[in-house]
């Protein structure tokens, strides 16, 4: 089966996020008030072929742990859907 996955990689709570802090400080000067606790991260979109959703998710967790994140300071959340349910656009 083919799955489309989005990996959302964020710093762990309590880890300094200079980029998020810079964005948070800039928002009011651009006219965007009332926003706080800004955290930045990265989003990786990919397709993965696997026998089932469990196998795909296990492989994605492994690639995050071994390659895409620094597990000491970052964590990843995975959102997955069958590729057939993803609409083009």
N, C-alpha and C positions, 0 to 999 in steps of 0.2 A: 504494500500500500504506500501511496505517496502522501506525505503530510507537509503542510506549510507551518513553519514555526517562527515565532518572534522571541528572541532572547533579550530580556531587559536587564542590563547590568548596572548595578548601583553600588556606591560605597556603603559599607555597613553604617548603621547609626553610630554617632559619636566620632566618626572619622572626619577630619576637616575636609571641607569641600570648597576650595578657593573659587572655582568657577561658579558654583551655585551662589556663593556669597556675592561675587561680582554682579551676577545677574540680578540678585535680590536688591542690591544697592542701586542699580540702574533703573529698575522698574518705575519707581515714583518720579524720577526725572523725565521719564518718557510719557508720563500721564497715566500710568497703571498703578493705582493705589489698592491697598487691601490685600496684597499678596505677600506671603511670608513662608519661611521654612523651605526655601528653594533648594533643591538638590539636583545636580546634573548627573548624567550617566550616558550610556550608549545603548543603542538598539541595533540588534543584528537580525535580519530577516533571511531565512533560508528554507529550502525544500530538502526533505530527508525521506529516503526510501527505507521502509522497515516492515516486518511481518505484521506488527500491530502497534497501537498507540503506546503501550507500555514499553516495548522494545525501543521505539523512537525516543521516548522521553528519557529512558535510561542512558541511551547513547548521547543525547544532548546534555544531560547532567554531567556525564564524564568529560565531554569536550569542554564544557564550561570550567570544570574543576582543573583539568590538565592543561588547557590552552588559552581560553578566552578571558579568564578572570585570575586575579590574585586572591585566592581564598582567604588570606589573612585580613584583607581590607575590603573585599568586594563580595557581593552575592549576586545571583542571577535568578530571575523568575522566567519561567517558560510558558508560553501560550502556544497551543498547537491546535490545528484543525486539519481535517482531511483535505487534501489539495483539490478534490472534486467540488468541495463546498466553497472554495475561494472564487469569487467573481473577478473576472478580468477588469482592469480599469485603472 
